Amino acid sequence: MTTPTTNPNLPAAPVELDATVRSTILSDFAIDANDEGSGRVVVCGQVEGAANLREAIDGALADDGLLLFVLSGRPSDAELAEQRNMLWPLLHVVALYDLGSEGVHRRTLSGRKLLSVDSVPVATVLAGRRRSHVMSPDATVEKFDQNAAGWNGEAGSPGYPHFRWMRRHVALFARVPAGKRMLDFGCGAGWVGIEAARHFHARELCFFDPSPEMVRITEDNCRAAGLQHFEGRTGFGESPPFADEDPFDLVLSSGVISFSPDSESWFEGLLASLAPGGQLVIGDIHRESRGMRRRRKAKPLLPVRELNAWTRDEVRAELEQRGLVHRESEGYQLTRPIPEAMYVNESKLGGLLTSPLLLATRLASAVDRGLGSPLQGQFDSWLMRFERPV
C-alpha cells in the first residue's frame, strides 16, 4: 500500500488512520487503497491560519483527490461546521466519519450508516473534495439525473401547494405582453417556465438543463400542461444552448446561479440569451438570511449550493455592471422557523398546517414587495426583475 500524499506545510493528523480505517473510508469514494499517491488522498489535521492551510492543501491535492481532515475526539456539530467553513471555498465537506469503540460511522446528507464494527481510536474525519470537482459538469449531471423526480414535486403531498406556489410566484414576477419567446435558464422540472408560458401566452417556450432526465420531465410536463410550442435541450448556463440563435424576450432563472462553479461565464451566458428590450426574472436562495447563517454555524454537512449561494445585492451589482436595469425586488420563502415548521407539518402532521404556513409566507412576500423589499434578511430566497435597454 502506498503512503498518502504528505507535504511539509500540512500538519499531521492527531490520530493515525490505520490501513483498515483508510480502506473503509476510501471504498466510499471508489478509491483503491493501493492508489493513494500523487495527491489522490491527502491526510492532515488542524492548524491555525485557514488561508495557509488551504494553500498547502491546494498544492498537495489532485484535482479529483480526497482530503481526510482528522480531528481528535468528538467535536460538536458547531465545531465541525467551523472547520468545514474554514476549508471552503477550496473544498466542500461531503461526508463525516465518526471513529470509536463502536466502529466507523459515516454521516452524509442522506443520513448515518455503520460501515465497520471494529474498535478504533476515537476521532472524527471530515472528507472533503475540491469545490471544482463537486460542482463539475459530470458530477452535476449525475446528481440531477439521480434526483430528478424529487424536483418535480409530488402532487397530493402535504408540501405540494407550497412547491407549486413558489414556481408560479417566480413566473408571475415577470411583466411581459402576450406572444413572447421565453427561455427557462436551468429548467429543473420546468414549472417556472410552464407557468410563465401559460399565463403570458408565450409564442414559444425553450428550456435547458444539465440533466437529460430533467429535460425529459420538463417535456412531459409541457405536454401535460397543454403547451404546443416548446423545445428542450441539455446544457449549462456557462455555455447555454440557444445562445447562437435569436435571443429571448423573457429569460427566467430560478435557483440556478448557486449551482454554478464559474459565475463569470454564467453571467455572460445569461446576458447572451436576453434580447435588447427583453426582461430577466432571476431568483435564488439568500446566503445571508437569518436561517441560512444559523445553518452554516450549526450544521457540519450542507448542500454545496448553500455555501456557493449569492446574496441579492451581489447578483444585482453583477447584472447592473453588465448594463441591465433593475426594476423590482422581493424576498420570498420566510426564514427560520418557517422551514422547520414546514418540515414538521409535512413529516409528522400530514399537512395540517399547509394552508396557514403558505398564507404567512405569501403575505410576508407581498408586504416586503409593497415596501420596496427592505426585509431580505427575513427570507431564505430573493427575486428580482431586470430589463435590458434597447
Beta strands, then each sheet from edge to edge (+ up, - down):
strand 1: 41-44
strand 2: 66-72
strand 3: 91-100
strand 4: 103-108
strand 5: 111-116
strand 6: 123-130
strand 7: 181-185
strand 8: 204-209
strand 9: 230-234
strand 10: 248-254
strand 11: 274-285
strand 12: 325-334
strand 13: 379-387
sheet 1: 1+ 2+ 6- 3+ 4- 5+
sheet 2: 9+ 8+ 7+ 10+ 11+ 13- 12+
end
